[in-house]
Amino acid sequence: MIDLKKYNWTKGGNVFTAGFAWSGETFFTGQDFVALIQNNCTDFEQFKKLAGELNGQFSIVVEKENEIWAICSISWTYPLFYINSNSRLAISDRPESLFGKEEQPEIDEFAASYFLQFGVTPFERTLNKSINQVLPGELVVLQKNEDKAKSHFLAEKAKNSTETKTTLEIANHLTLVFESYYEHIKERQVLLPLTRGYDSRLLACLLAELGHKKVLCATWGRANNSEKSTAQKVAKQLGLRYQFIEYNEALINGFQEDPTFIDYVQFSAHLSSMPYLQDYFAIKHLIENKLVDQDTVAFPGHPGDFLRGSHFKDSLMNLQPSELGKTVSEAFGTSYPSIKQFRSELQEYLNQRFFEEQNLSPAKAYDFWDLQERQSKFISNSNQVYTFFGVDVLMPLFDRKSLQFFSSIDARNKNRERLYNKALEDHFFKKHKVDFELKQISDQESPKLQALKNRLIKVAPHQLKTVYYPMNDSIFYREITNQLRQNIKMKHPVKPHSFNAYIVQWYLNFLASQTK
């Protein structure tokens, strides 16, 4: 069974495509994309070779007599889910369609614990024991009379990051990649989520440089949001329209009972990723007030932080395999209080996936985990809010060429981050006179000091920690999650301002209520 209804799929014969891709320098979408796949799927090796060369935001499904081939690009823009067992062979972009109305879904307990910790389910697993997901950058082969899919990961193994680049080389690369995406938006309005950070400011400069006037820069959150003032100044300097959407009690009141919100949760979470609430109220407001429409294309700045290597710490070079689970939890976790049994199971699982099956170094495993589990399945999945409201999404920074380009640059001692930032400052921000109020790179904290702080945080009483941590977050998450917590008993996060810990608990409760 092939059930593809959530996204805008193009069908031709036995081929289904969503999104767009470049093969070499040639751009394909719609029926041209379908024709490209049809001409290259006579046999599996031919198809696999083409798939390994494609760059873009896409998913592909090919139906064969006794098999289904499926790919999701590394951006994971159009997630796919499947069942591959001796009795069933099915794929869909809506996991809930893969089990019948009378069927009681069985929760994967380890996946649920992992979800509470990271906001996503582990690797190909979902919260339903019977359903798997196609991973970012993965080609899977589903076969009749087989109980497990065959996986082919198409992304190249990470190189040793020892190269250096000049700031001009970085600026030229970013410009060329951006221009290749820009060619295909024509005269459409661009929605640019603008903050005081580097990545959205870079996209604003590039749009201004190319003379694109139909741009709406927008920032949202609490009235005194720290990003608002700088973002407004950047937009004004570049001659771009600006809008601030204030999050307040009137905007969010009773949202959890709104049928639109329930539909959004089912659309965006798909049994595997936390429903992202940070942008939901803003996009809904922009649509309802006709500030954007379905001819608008959104340009989020993901994953600029990953490209610049801001996630990389020098201490990772000495990371031991036995420390990977603890390290990713501390760096990327929701701060949900985990138990010893789960921490042990997590480490065992990561040992198997990274050190037994792939033989990666701990530092490379950390990098791989960040790209797949966080950047693609968590951060990029936040873009589902645009798709839900009918707005297309382009991510010029989430480009395969860029991932390859920046992964080759030495990230030690914040080298890659300093180079990236300096390239943007020298070749874009100064040129357009928006080189003001820039965030500075913070020095790396001593691992021993960080370990001591983590131990103190764990034992401190919750009320004391609310004094230490800033609870009036810029997004209004405290008030949003307070509404989700009504009538539901939840555990407090170890760090009380880690509001995602409440959202993941709410979602598991929501799923349980849907099956009653």
N, C-alpha and C positions, 0 to 999 in steps of 0.2 A: 504494500500500500504506500502510495506517495500522496501526502496531504500538505500542500503548500498554499496557504491562504493569507498569512499575516502580512507579508511583504509584497512588493510589486514585482512579481515573477514574469519572465518572458518564457514562453514554451514553444518548442519546435520539435515535433516528433518525440523522441525519447529523452530530450535535453531540456533542462530548466535552468535559467540563470537569473540572478538578482544582482543589481549594482553594475559596476563597470571595472574594466581592467585594461592595462597596457600589455601587449605582447611585443617585446622590443620597444619601438617608438610609436607603434600603432595603437590607437585607442579604440576600444570595443565596448558597446553597450547595446541593450535591446536585441533585435533580431540579428544584428551583425555579430554580437557576442555569442548568441546561440549557434550561428553558422560556423564560427571559429571552432567551437567545441565539437559540433557535428563532424567537421572535417578532420578532427584529431582524436576521435574515440573509437576507431576501428578495433584497436586492441589496447590493453591496459597500459603497457609500457609507453606507447605513443601518448596516451592521455596523461600519464604521470609526468612525462618529460615536459609537456606543455604546461601543466599545472605548476611545475617547479619554476617556470620562467615568468609566470604572470605576476603583475604588480597592480594593486588597486584595492578597492573595497567591494568584495563580491562573495557570493556563495554559488556553488554549482551542484546540480544533481543530475546524474545520468542513469537511466533505467536500462538494464540489460536483461536478457532472458531469465537468468537465475541469480542476478546480482544487482546491487545498487552501488554506484560510486558517488561519493559526496565530498565536497571541499568547503571549508570556511577560510577566508583570507585572515591574515594575522590581526586585522583590525576588529574581527568578530562583529561586523556590522549587522549580519543576518544570521543569527545562531540557528543551528539545526540540531534536532534530537531524533533518536532512533531506538528501535527495539530489534535486536538480532538474536533470536533464539531458535531452537530446533523447530518450534511450531509457528513462529511469527517473524515476518520481515517487514518493517515499516519505518518510514522516515517522515518527519513533519517539522515545520517551523513553530508549531504549537504543541508542546509536550503533553498538555492535558488531553489532546485529541487521540493520543496513543493508547489510552485505556478507556474501556467502556463505562457507561453510566452506572452499571450494576457492579463494576469492579472496584474493590476497595484497595487503593494504593498502599503499598507497604513502604514505610519510611526506612531509609538507609540511615541507621543510627550514627555511624561514623561520619557520613556526609553531613548530617545535621549538626554534629559537634564541630566539624570543620567550618561549616557555614556560620555558626555562632562566633567563631574565632576570627574569620576572614571576610565574611560577607559574600562568599562564593562557595560552591561545592568543589570537592577535590578532583582535579584533572577531568576525566571523561564522565565521572559519576554525577548524578543529580540526586535530589532528595527522595526520588522514587527509585526503589531497588531495581525495577525492571527497565528503567529508561536511562540511556546514556546520551551524551552530547558530543558533537564534533568539536574538537579543540581548535583554537586559533592556529592557523597555518597547517592544519592537518587534512590529509586525504584518507578517508576510510572506505573500505570495501565490505559491504554487507552481502552475505551469501546465504542462500537457502540451505537448510539442513546443517547449518553451523551454529554453534552457541556463542560465538564471539567474533566481533568485527576485526578485520585486519587493518592495522594502522600504519600510515606512512607519513612521517613528519617532514614537511617540505622545506622548512626554513634551514638555512645553513647553520652548522655548528658555529658557535661564537669563536672568533679568532682571538689570539693573544693580543690584548689591547696595548700595543707598544708604540704605535705610530704617533706622530704629531702632525698638526695642520696649521697653516697660517690663518689668521682671522679673515683674510680676503678669500681664501679657499672655502672656508665655512660659509661666508656670506654669499659667494657665488653659487654654492651648492643649494642653499636654502632658496635663493631667488629662482633658480632653474626649476626646482621641484614645484615651488608655488605656482610658477607660470604654467606648468603642465596641467595643474588642476584648474587654474583660473580660466584657461581656454574654453572650458566646458560649462561655465556658468552664464555666459552671454550677458544679457542685460538684466538678469534676475536680481532682486533685492538680496543683500547679504545681512544676516543677523550675526553680529560679532559679540559674544559674551566677553566684555572688556573688564579687566581688573587692573591693579597696579603692577602686576607681574610682567615678566619679560615676554612670554610666548604670545599672549593676546595683543600686546603692544607691537610685537613684530608683525603679526598678521594685519594689524591696523595700518602700519607703515607701508606694507607691501600693497595693500588695497589702494591706499592713497597714491602710491608711486605709479600704479597702473591706471590711475585716473578713474577708478570706480566710484561713482557718486551715490549710487543707491545702496547705502550702508546704514544700518541702524546699530549703533553701539549700545549695549545695555549692561547694566549692573543691577544686582538685586540683593536684598537682605534687610537687616535691621536699619533703622533710620540713620544711626550714626556709624554705619558700615565703614570700616577703615579703607576700603578699596574705592569708595565712591568719588571722593574729591580728586584723586589722581587720575582715575579713569575719565572723569569729565574734562579735566584739563587736556589730556591726551587727545580726546575726540575733538575738542574745540580747536586745538593747534593744527590738527590734520584736516579740519573742515568737514568733519563727519557728524551726522545727527546722533544725539545721545538721549537715552531714556533711563531713568532710575525707577525700579519697582520696589516700593517699600513693603517689607514683610511686617505685618502687624496682626493683632488679634482679629480684627475684622476680616482680613484676607483669609485667614486659616480656620476661622471658627466652624466647627462641625465637619471639617473636610473628610474625616475618616468614614462618615456615613454617606458621602456623596457618591452616587453610582459611577460618575466619571472617574473618581479616584480608584474605586474598586476595579474598574476596567483597566486603568493604567497599571495597577499592581499586577494583575494577571498578565498583561501584555509585556511588561518589562522584566518581571522577576523570573518567569518561566522555570520554576522549580530549581533554580541554580544560582541566581544572583540577587543580591539585595535590591529591592525597589528603591531607586535613588530619589530622594525627596528634595534635594537642594534646589533643583531647577524647575520642579513640577509647577509650583505656584506662579512662577514668573512666565513660563511659556503659556500656561493656561490664560493668564492675564493678558499677554500680548495678543493671543488669538482672539479672545473675547472682545478686546477693544480694537480689533482690526488694525493693529500696528504691524503685524506680520500675517501672511496668508500662505496658502499651499504652493505659491510660486516662489516663496522665500527659501533660501538655502542657508543653513547655519554653519559657521566656521569656528568650532571650538579648538582650543590650543593644545589638545592632547596629542602625544604624550611628551611635551617639551621637557618636563622634569627628567624623564627617563633618557631622552636623547643626550641631555647635558651631563648625565651621570650623577645627579644630585643624590641618588639613592646609595651611591657607592662610598664606603668608608674604608680607609686603609687597613683597619683591623680585619677586614674580610680576607685579606691575603693570608692571614694566619688561622682562618676559620677551620675547625675540625669537623669532619662529617657528623659526629655526634652532637654538634652544636647548632645544626641547621634549623631544626624545628623551633628551638628557643629563639634563634636570631630572627627568623621571619615573623614570628609571633610578636616580638618586641618592636620590630620595625614597621610592620604592616597590619597588626592585629586590631580588632575592634575594641580591645581592652575588656572583653567579656571574661569573667573569672573562670579559668579552665581548671579541671581537676587533674591529678597526677596521672591517672589512667589514660586520659586523652593525650596528654603530652607525650607519654611513652608510645602510644599508638601512632601519633603524628610522626615522631622521629623514625619509627619503624617503617612507616609508609614512604616517607621521603628517602630513606635509605634504599628501599627497593626501587623506587622510580628513578632516582638520580645516580646512585652509586653502584647498583647491581645491574640495572638494565642499560644505562647509558655511560657509566664510568666517567662522570664529570668530576671536576675539582669542586670543592665546596663553594668557592667564589663564583664559578661559572653556574653552579646549580642555583645559587642565590639570585643571580642575574636572570637566569631562565625562568625561575619561579616568579620573579617580579614582572617580567614581560607577559607571561602567559596568564598567571592567576590574578594579578592585580591590574596591570595596564590594559589588557584586552578584556578579561571577563568581568572586571569591576569598574575601572575608570571609563573605558570605551563603552561599556554597556550602559553607562549613565546617559548616553546619547539616544537611548530608546525613547526618552521623553519627547524629543523632536519628532521622531518617526510616528509616535503615537498620535501627535497632534497634526500630522500630515506635512511636516516640514522636512525637507531633505537635509542630509548632513554630509559635509566634506571635511576631511581631516588631513590637510596638506602636510602636517608634521608626522602623521602616522603612516608614513610611506616606507615601503620595503627598502628602497634605495637609501633613504635616510637612516634607517635602522642599521644597515650595513656600514654606511659611511661613518656614523658616530661610534659604533661599537669597536671600530679599529683604533680609536684614539685612546691613548693612555689616560685612565680616569684617576690614577693615584694622586694623592695630595691635592685633590680637588682640581687637578690640571684640566680635565675636560670641561668641567663647569666654568672655570675661569676663562678658558678659550671661547666657549660658547657665548658667555655673557659679554665678553669684550668684543666679539665679532658683531653682536647685536648693537652694542653701544656705539662702536666706532663707525659702522657701515650703514646703520639704519637710524638709530635714535638721534645721534648728533646731526645727521643730515636733515632730519625732519624736525629738529629742535624739540624733541620730546625726551631728552636725556636728563630728566629730573625725577626726584623722589624714587630712586631705584633701590630695590632691596639688595642688601649686601650679603655676600656669602659668609655664613657663620663658620668659625673655626670648629674643627672636629673635637668633640668632647672625649676625654680620656675614657677608655673602656672600663677602667676600674671605678671611676667616678660614676659612670652611667649605671654600672652594676649595683653600686651602693644606693643610688637614687631609686632604682627599680625595687630593691628590697624594702626600702623605707615606704615607698608608695603602697606596696602590697599589704603592709601591716597597719598603716595609718587608718583611723576611723573615717568613714565616708563623710561625715559632717565636717571634719577637720580639712579633708581634701577639697571640699567645695570652697573653702576660704582661700586655699593656695592657688587653685586653678581658676582661670577666667570663665565664668559660667554664662555671661552675656555674650555668647558667640556672635560673630558678624552676620551669620545666616539666619538666626532666629530658630535654630535647631532645638534649643531647650524647650521653647513653647510648643513647637511642633511635636516633639516626642512626648511632652507632657500629655498631650491629647491622646496619643497612641497608648499611653500607659493607663488610661482610665479603665478601671474594672479588670485589669490584667496584672497579676502578680509577676514582677520581673526582678531579676538580679541587677544590682547596681554595677556599672563597669568599675574596674580597678582605678582608672582615671575618670573622674566624674564628668568631665567635659567631652568624653568620647561617646557622643550621642548615637552613633551607629549601633552600639551595643543594644540599645533599646529597639531600634528598627528591625534588627535581625530576629530578636525575640518576638516582636509583634508579628513578623511575617510567618514564623513557624506556628504561632497561635492562630493566625488567619487561615493557614492551610488546614490545620486541624478542624477549625470550625466549618470549612467548606466540605469536609468529608462526612460530617455528622448527618 
